[in-house]
């Protein structure tokens, strides 16, 4: 019993330095990014971007106002997108397509920074997640059955530029403080959990259990724990474990890059999918469409790496 307790305390203690570094990095990034986005909204830049994208959204069969929902989620998070979506009258088909696009590309500033730190170039992450959102929107608009329900604008919640700057700042710091506290608790908890699972061999067991699914997805078995973390908690909250695994050399940057191509499109498949399903999205489309896209992206990335190795070998 003493040996079990000693091993647990030692594992937890070794997790603290890395968790502290990651938590501090994430807190700074979150505070700066969220304030910047609120100011962009206040000065009307996000609204301008939404109107600029209106023709593109009409091409994928979505009403022009849906662009405001997408932009809100793109720079912030799923919660913000749902809040904006709730001001509109949309049918189930439109909500589902829009939700898939939001799940592909949301919280881009913070999540892309996490993925860059884990080994995938920032520009590449932005491109594949953004393009995947619109490709899936276009495909789903072609294959999903049409609905004849009327759509329109029911009411519009006040945007940031309709508030006073002081009120906006007051709302921002309260929501950010709550987010930061939640983030710190989860980062420390996950880092300690990861060390305990590794210490007692649970991660090896999880790797074996997930191996068949990961083979289909094109992912190495050793990424199984990070895959589970990303699917359950998402990228932002799972950042500590992901960054620590890469920096400690437990998975290679090449493996992390493959994982990034999958979880960039398909992550947080519990909370976010549940939230969007609760406002009308069809959950099987939310999951299956993004799995299909992530499989394409990972196997394409694998093929790209093979070609690069062959070209390098030819040069030698």
C-alpha positions as CSV (number, residue, x, y, z in Angstrom):
1,X,0.0,0.0,0.0
2,X,2.8,2.4,0.9
3,X,4.6,1.5,-2.3
4,X,1.4,2.3,-4.3
5,X,1.0,5.7,-2.5
6,X,4.7,6.5,-3.0
7,X,4.6,5.8,-6.7
8,X,1.4,7.9,-7.1
9,X,2.9,10.9,-5.2
10,X,6.1,10.7,-7.1
11,X,4.3,10.5,-10.5
12,X,2.1,13.5,-9.5
13,X,5.1,15.5,-8.3
14,X,7.0,15.0,-11.6
15,X,4.0,16.3,-13.5
16,X,3.9,19.7,-11.8
17,X,6.8,21.6,-13.5
18,X,5.6,20.8,-17.0
19,X,2.0,21.6,-16.1
20,X,3.0,24.9,-14.6
21,X,4.9,26.0,-17.8
22,X,2.0,24.9,-20.0
23,X,-0.6,26.5,-17.8
24,X,1.3,29.9,-17.8
25,X,1.7,29.8,-21.6
26,X,-2.0,28.9,-22.1
27,X,-3.2,31.6,-19.7
28,X,-1.2,34.3,-21.4
29,X,-2.3,33.2,-24.9
30,X,-6.0,32.9,-23.8
31,X,-6.1,36.4,-22.2
32,X,-4.4,38.2,-25.1
33,X,-6.3,36.3,-27.8
34,X,-9.8,36.7,-26.2
35,X,-9.2,40.4,-25.6
36,X,-8.0,41.0,-29.1
37,X,-11.1,39.2,-30.6
38,X,-13.4,41.3,-28.3
39,X,-11.8,44.5,-29.6
40,X,-12.1,43.4,-33.2
41,X,-15.8,42.8,-32.6
42,X,-16.2,46.1,-30.9
43,X,-14.6,48.0,-33.8
44,X,-16.8,46.1,-36.3
45,X,-14.1,44.1,-38.0
46,X,-15.7,40.7,-37.2
47,X,-19.0,42.0,-38.6
48,X,-17.2,43.1,-41.7
49,X,-15.6,39.7,-42.2
50,X,-19.0,38.1,-41.8
51,X,-20.6,40.3,-44.5
52,X,-17.6,39.6,-46.7
53,X,-18.1,35.9,-46.4
54,X,-21.9,36.0,-47.1
55,X,-21.6,35.1,-50.8
56,X,-19.4,32.1,-49.9
57,X,-21.9,30.8,-47.5
58,X,-24.7,31.2,-50.0
59,X,-22.7,29.0,-52.3
60,X,-22.8,26.2,-49.8
61,X,-26.5,26.6,-49.3
62,X,-26.4,28.5,-46.1
63,X,-28.2,31.9,-45.4
64,X,-25.8,34.9,-45.5
65,X,-26.4,35.6,-41.7
66,X,-24.9,32.1,-41.0
67,X,-21.5,33.6,-41.7
68,X,-21.7,35.6,-38.5
69,X,-22.2,32.3,-36.5
70,X,-19.2,30.8,-38.2
71,X,-16.9,33.8,-37.7
72,X,-17.9,34.0,-34.0
73,X,-17.0,30.3,-33.5
74,X,-13.9,30.6,-35.7
75,X,-12.2,33.2,-33.5
76,X,-13.8,32.3,-30.2
77,X,-15.5,29.0,-29.3
78,X,-18.5,26.8,-29.8
79,X,-20.4,28.4,-27.0
80,X,-20.2,31.8,-28.7
81,X,-21.3,30.3,-32.0
82,X,-24.3,28.7,-30.4
83,X,-25.2,32.0,-28.7
84,X,-25.3,33.8,-32.1
85,X,-27.1,30.8,-33.7
86,X,-29.8,31.0,-31.1
87,X,-30.8,34.5,-32.5
88,X,-31.8,33.0,-35.8
89,X,-34.5,30.7,-37.1
90,X,-32.8,27.9,-38.9
91,X,-33.9,24.4,-39.9
92,X,-32.3,21.2,-38.8
93,X,-30.4,20.8,-42.1
94,X,-28.9,24.2,-42.0
95,X,-28.0,23.9,-38.3
96,X,-26.3,20.6,-39.0
97,X,-24.2,21.9,-41.9
98,X,-23.2,25.0,-40.0
99,X,-22.4,22.9,-36.9
100,X,-20.0,20.7,-38.8
101,X,-18.2,23.7,-40.2
102,X,-17.9,25.2,-36.7
103,X,-16.6,22.0,-35.3
104,X,-13.9,21.8,-38.0
105,X,-12.8,25.4,-37.4
106,X,-13.3,27.0,-34.0
107,X,-11.2,28.7,-31.4
108,X,-8.6,28.8,-34.1
109,X,-6.1,31.2,-32.5
110,X,-5.6,29.2,-29.3
111,X,-6.0,25.7,-30.7
112,X,-3.7,26.4,-33.7
113,X,-1.0,27.7,-31.3
114,X,-1.3,24.4,-29.3
115,X,-1.0,22.3,-32.5
116,X,2.0,24.4,-33.7
117,X,3.8,23.7,-30.4
118,X,3.1,20.0,-31.0
119,X,4.8,20.0,-34.4
120,X,2.5,21.2,-37.2
121,X,3.2,24.5,-39.0
122,X,0.7,27.2,-38.0
123,X,-0.2,28.2,-41.6
124,X,-0.9,24.6,-42.5
125,X,-3.3,24.1,-39.5
126,X,-5.2,27.3,-40.4
127,X,-5.5,26.2,-44.1
128,X,-6.5,22.6,-43.5
129,X,-9.1,23.4,-40.8
130,X,-10.6,26.3,-42.7
131,X,-10.7,24.5,-46.0
132,X,-12.1,21.3,-44.4
133,X,-15.0,23.4,-42.9
134,X,-16.0,24.7,-46.3
135,X,-15.4,21.5,-48.2
136,X,-17.6,19.6,-45.8
137,X,-20.2,22.3,-45.9
138,X,-20.3,22.1,-49.7
139,X,-20.5,18.2,-49.7
140,X,-23.2,18.1,-47.0
141,X,-25.2,20.6,-48.9
142,X,-25.1,18.3,-51.9
143,X,-25.9,15.0,-50.1
144,X,-28.2,16.0,-47.2
145,X,-32.0,15.9,-47.9
146,X,-33.5,19.3,-48.5
147,X,-36.0,20.8,-46.0
148,X,-38.7,23.3,-47.0
149,X,-38.8,25.1,-43.6
150,X,-38.6,28.8,-43.7
151,X,-35.4,30.4,-42.3
152,X,-34.7,33.9,-41.2
153,X,-33.6,36.2,-38.4
154,X,-35.7,36.1,-35.3
155,X,-33.9,38.5,-33.1
156,X,-30.3,39.8,-32.9
157,X,-28.4,39.8,-29.7
158,X,-26.4,43.0,-29.1
159,X,-23.0,42.8,-30.7
160,X,-19.8,44.1,-29.0
161,X,-19.9,47.4,-30.9
162,X,-23.4,48.1,-29.6
163,X,-22.1,48.0,-26.0
164,X,-20.1,50.6,-24.2
165,X,-16.4,49.8,-24.0
166,X,-16.5,49.6,-20.2
167,X,-19.4,47.1,-20.2
168,X,-17.6,45.0,-22.9
169,X,-14.4,44.9,-20.8
170,X,-16.4,44.0,-17.7
171,X,-18.1,41.1,-19.4
172,X,-14.8,40.0,-21.0
173,X,-12.7,39.8,-17.8
174,X,-15.5,37.9,-15.9
175,X,-15.8,35.2,-18.7
176,X,-12.0,35.1,-19.2
177,X,-11.4,34.7,-15.4
178,X,-13.8,31.7,-15.3
179,X,-12.2,30.2,-18.4
180,X,-8.6,30.6,-17.0
181,X,-9.6,29.0,-13.7
182,X,-11.2,26.1,-15.5
183,X,-8.2,25.7,-17.8
184,X,-5.6,25.7,-14.9
185,X,-7.6,23.1,-13.0
186,X,-7.9,20.9,-16.1
187,X,-4.2,21.3,-17.1
188,X,-2.9,20.2,-13.7
189,X,-5.5,17.4,-13.4
190,X,-4.7,16.0,-16.8
191,X,-0.9,16.2,-16.4
192,X,-1.1,14.3,-13.1
193,X,-3.6,11.8,-14.6
194,X,-1.3,11.2,-17.5
195,X,1.7,10.5,-15.3
196,X,-0.4,8.1,-13.1
197,X,-1.7,6.2,-16.1
198,X,1.8,5.9,-17.5
199,X,3.2,4.8,-14.1
200,X,0.7,2.0,-13.7
201,X,0.7,0.8,-17.4
202,X,-2.8,2.0,-18.3
203,X,-1.6,3.9,-21.3
204,X,-0.1,0.8,-22.8
205,X,-3.5,-1.0,-22.3
206,X,-5.3,1.9,-23.9
207,X,-3.0,1.8,-26.9
208,X,-3.8,-1.9,-27.5
209,X,-7.5,-1.2,-27.1
210,X,-7.6,1.7,-29.5
211,X,-5.2,0.2,-32.1
212,X,-7.8,-1.1,-34.6
213,X,-9.6,2.3,-34.8
214,X,-6.3,4.2,-35.0
215,X,-5.2,2.0,-37.9
216,X,-8.2,3.0,-39.9
217,X,-7.6,6.6,-39.0
218,X,-3.9,6.2,-40.1
219,X,-2.6,7.1,-36.6
220,X,0.3,5.3,-34.7
221,X,-0.9,3.3,-31.7
222,X,1.3,5.3,-29.3
223,X,-0.9,8.4,-30.0
224,X,-3.9,6.6,-28.4
225,X,-3.9,8.5,-25.1
226,X,-3.6,11.9,-26.8
227,X,-6.4,10.9,-29.2
228,X,-8.6,10.0,-26.2
229,X,-7.8,13.3,-24.4
230,X,-8.5,15.4,-27.6
231,X,-11.8,13.6,-28.2
232,X,-13.0,13.9,-24.6
233,X,-11.7,17.3,-23.6
234,X,-10.6,19.0,-26.8
235,X,-7.4,20.7,-27.9
236,X,-7.2,23.7,-25.5
237,X,-7.8,21.7,-22.3
238,X,-5.7,18.8,-23.4
239,X,-2.8,21.1,-24.4
240,X,-0.7,20.2,-21.3
241,X,-0.6,16.5,-22.0
242,X,0.0,16.9,-25.7
243,X,2.8,19.4,-25.4
244,X,4.5,17.4,-22.6
245,X,4.3,14.1,-24.5
246,X,6.0,15.8,-27.5
247,X,8.6,17.7,-25.5
248,X,9.5,14.6,-23.5
249,X,10.0,12.6,-26.7
250,X,7.3,10.1,-25.8
251,X,5.9,10.5,-29.3
252,X,7.8,11.9,-32.2
253,X,6.9,15.2,-33.9
254,X,6.1,13.2,-37.0
255,X,3.5,11.2,-35.1
256,X,2.2,14.3,-33.4
257,X,1.8,16.0,-36.8
258,X,-0.3,13.0,-38.1
259,X,-2.4,13.2,-34.9
260,X,-2.8,17.0,-35.4
261,X,-4.3,16.4,-38.9
262,X,-6.9,14.1,-37.4
263,X,-7.8,16.0,-34.2
264,X,-7.7,19.4,-35.8
265,X,-10.9,18.3,-37.6
266,X,-12.3,15.8,-35.1
267,X,-11.9,16.6,-31.4
268,X,-14.1,17.4,-28.4
269,X,-16.6,14.8,-29.6
270,X,-18.5,14.7,-26.3
271,X,-19.2,18.2,-25.0
272,X,-19.2,20.1,-28.3
273,X,-21.2,17.5,-30.2
274,X,-23.7,17.3,-27.3
275,X,-24.1,21.1,-27.2
276,X,-24.7,21.4,-30.9
277,X,-27.1,18.5,-31.0
278,X,-29.1,20.1,-28.2
279,X,-29.8,23.1,-30.5
280,X,-30.9,20.9,-33.4
281,X,-27.9,19.4,-35.2
282,X,-28.0,15.8,-36.2
283,X,-25.1,14.2,-34.2
284,X,-24.3,11.4,-36.6
285,X,-23.5,13.9,-39.4
286,X,-21.4,15.9,-36.9
287,X,-19.2,12.8,-36.1
288,X,-19.1,10.8,-39.3
289,X,-18.5,13.6,-41.7
290,X,-15.5,14.8,-39.7
291,X,-14.1,11.3,-39.3
292,X,-14.2,10.9,-43.0
293,X,-12.4,14.2,-43.6
294,X,-9.8,13.4,-40.9
295,X,-9.1,10.0,-42.5
296,X,-8.5,11.7,-45.9
297,X,-6.2,14.3,-44.3
298,X,-4.1,11.9,-42.3
299,X,-3.6,9.4,-45.2
300,X,-2.8,12.3,-47.5
301,X,-0.2,13.5,-45.0
302,X,1.3,10.1,-44.9
303,X,1.5,9.9,-48.6
304,X,3.1,13.4,-48.7
305,X,5.8,12.3,-46.2
306,X,6.6,9.1,-48.2
307,X,7.1,11.2,-51.3
308,X,9.3,13.6,-49.4
309,X,11.5,10.7,-48.2
310,X,11.7,9.3,-51.7
311,X,12.7,12.7,-53.1
312,X,15.3,13.2,-50.4
313,X,16.7,9.7,-51.1
314,X,16.9,10.4,-54.8
315,X,18.9,13.6,-54.1
316,X,21.4,11.6,-52.1
